[in-house]
Amino acid sequence: MNGSGEMQANKWISGIYYVKGNGEMATSEWVDGYYVDGNGVWVK
């Protein structure tokens, strides 16, 4: 959710986390050519 309570979807949050279309955070997977670890953090 953002500051006004809207669900965030299909976007990078703070440049290091990605939330999918259903609002679930991506973990241990590739997103847009970037890998996010088990904690959902983009691995540089």
Backbone hydrogen bonds, N-H to C=O, Kabsch-Sander energy under -0.5 kcal/mol:
donor,donor_aa,acceptor,acceptor_aa,energy
2,N,6,E,-2.3
5,G,2,N,-1.9
10,N,19,V,-0.6
11,K,19,V,-1.4
13,I,17,Y,-3.6
16,I,13,I,-1.8
17,Y,13,I,-2.2
19,V,11,K,-2.4
20,K,24,E,-3.2
23,G,20,K,-2.2
26,A,18,Y,-3.0
28,S,37,D,-1.7
29,E,36,V,-1.3
31,V,34,Y,-3.7
34,Y,31,V,-2.3
35,Y,43,V,-0.5
36,V,29,E,-2.7
37,D,41,V,-2.6
40,G,37,D,-2.1
42,W,16,I,-2.3
43,V,35,Y,-3.2
44,K,42,W,-0.6
